[in-house]
Amino acid sequence: MQHYIAARMMATMHVLKARLEDRERGASALEYVGMVLVAAILVAAVVTAAKAADVTGKVGDLIDDIFKGNPPN
């Protein structure tokens, strides 16, 4: 009977130890929301910077210069 109790206690301790060590199994939903939020902020920052710098106008002017044969400045 004592061996059974000791074996049962050891098995329980191993299970508890495994559960405590395996706390970080994967990303939670909150972490995924955080990653999506950071990505959205980065995209918004790049779009805002591109609009402020008028990148499309400058690139269009450079392409026009190339097709007209003028060297870019």
Residue pairs with C-beta under 8 A, 6 or more apart in sequence:
50 56
62 72
65 71
65 72
65 73
66 72
